Each structure stands twice: as C-alpha cells, then as structure tokens.
Amino acid sequence: MTRGQDERRPIVEEEGGAGVLARVRLALAVVALAALTLFLLQNLQEVQVHFLWFDWSTRMLWALLASAAVGAVIAAILFGALLRRGRQ
C-alpha cells in the first residue's frame, strides 16, 4: 500500500477510551439524578410562596421544580445565544 492510500483510510477511534468516558458520564448522571430525587423527596412540606404580587401555598417540591425549570430554560437560551455568537 502506498503512503497516499494509507492517509485516505478513515480514522477509527479506539472503543476503549470512548466507552469508558460514556460509562463515567452515565454513572455521574445516575448519581446526580438520585441525589436530586432524594433532595426533592426530603422537601415535601407546605410553604408560602411570595413572588412579585402573587402569594400562594404549595409544597416545596413544586416550588423547587418550577424554579429549576425556569433556570434551565434561561440557561438554554443564554447558552444558545453564546453558541450563535461564537459561530459568527
């Protein structure tokens, strides 16, 4: 085989490195999800929420989930804007 033909062969990543990294990420995600679930289940008490001119009573679980969802949406919007700015 000549040198030119050898350079055109596709580069194949070793499966060992990528597989281990994927397993570590999966394990970290499972641990984070378990910690989040435990945290939410420990915060089931009723709380008074005062936001702007709204006042209501709800379980802390729902208040935490709502604030996390709003934070995730804002973070996704900001991250998307930064990615678009970086491409230009």
Stockholm file with secondary structure:
# STOCKHOLM 1.0

chainA/1-88         MTRGQDERRPIVEEEGGAGVLARVRLALAVVALAALTLFLLQNLQEVQVHFLWFDWSTRMLWALLASAAVGAVIAAILFGALLRRGRQ
#=GR chainA/1-88 SS CCHHHHHTSCCCCCHHHHHHHHHHHHHHHHHHHHHHHHHHHTCCSEEEEEETTEEEEEEHHHHHHHHHHHHHHHHHHHHHHHHHHHHC
#=GC SS_cons        CCHHHHHTSCCCCCHHHHHHHHHHHHHHHHHHHHHHHHHHHTCCSEEEEEETTEEEEEEHHHHHHHHHHHHHHHHHHHHHHHHHHHHC
//
